[in-house]
Amino acid sequence: MKLADLRRLAIRQQTRVRFALAGASPFECVIDEHGIARVPGLRETAAFSLEEELAAAREFELETVPASAKAAAQRRRARRDEVEKLAAHGSGSAPADDHDE
C-alpha cells in the first residue's frame, strides 16, 4: 500500500486517515478527505519520508467526514490489513457498462 492508495481511499470514502509516525514521534500524518497529506505541528522541513513511515504503520484511525454540520463524525481504529483491503477495493478500473447500445 502506497501513500497514493490512501489518498484515493480518503477522497473516495470522504474519510480522514491518520497514522502515527514511528520515526518522528510524537507526530502523526493526517490525510484529509481531499487527499492532502499533512503532519500537524511540523514546523520545519521533514527529515523523514512519509512513504517509509506508512510502510512501518500498523494501525490507522479512520474518521468519516459528516455530510452536514449537524451530523457527527465517526471514528474507528483499523489494522493495516483492513486498510489495505479498503484501499485495494476501489483501485481497479471502472466497470464496463452492462447495457446494450
C-alpha positions, 0 to 999 in steps of 0.5 A: 500500500502506497501513500497514493492508495490512501489518498484515493481511499480518503477522497473516495470514502470522504474519510480522514486517515491518520497514522502515527509516525514511528520515526518522528514521534510524537507526530502523526500524518493526517490525510484529509478527505481531499487527499492532502497529506499533512503532519500537524505541528511540523514546523520545519522541513521533514527529515523523514519520508512519509512513504517509509513511515506508512510502510512501518504503520500498523494501525490507522484511525479512520474518521468519516467526514459528516455530510452536514454540520449537524451530523457527527463524525465517526471514528474507528481504529483499523489494522493495516490489513483492513486498510489495505483491503479498503484501499485495494477495493476501489483501485481497479478500473471502472466497470464496463457498462452492462447495457446494450447500445 
